[in-house]
Amino acid sequence: MDAICDLPPITTHQAFVDFLDLLHEDFLESGSQWENDTLPRYLAAMHRWSAIVKEGYQNTGQAVPENAPDVPWQLFADILLAARVYE
């Protein structure tokens, strides 16, 4: 998973799609090593981190994205909802 964390910033739709592909591959190869290795745990962690996103960046020594208010939050919600039923 370290290689995924070392990727350049994701600034395009295709880069996001590629990131999801790498994340999926990483889970298939080493998901048992993930802290949140089940869907319920992963979603719970996603929820907790999303609630403190600014502090999450600061705690890991990363700059808080300047455009955070402009992030298309509805797009992320739509992606997560669609994945429930999309084949």
Secondary structure as UniProt FT lines:
FT   HELIX           2..5
FT   HELIX           13..30
FT   HELIX           31..33
FT   HELIX           39..51
FT   HELIX           53..59
FT   TURN            60..61
FT   TURN            66..67
FT   HELIX           68..70
FT   HELIX           73..82
FT   TURN            83..85
//
